[in-house]
Amino acid sequence: MSHTEPHRLAGCPGEPSPPGLTRADIFRSLLWIMAVTSAVINMVVSYSAAISWVNLVCGAVTLVCGGILVARRLRGRR
């Protein structure tokens, strides 16, 4: 049974480094943040008496982000 020390630093010699974030991971996270944020803003604007172009822009941003996320997911399955 191997025993690991919980207070040991990850960057010690002889130990594999933990996997880092790639550009694809960061891009996917930003797309999700943009999609959720624009969807929430779109909902708030829909229930308030705000300008309609804000609603249209937020809906378009949500649609584009969702489309890119779906396309990336389908491309990654091949």
Order of alpha helices (4+ residues) and beta strands (2+ residues): alpha-alpha
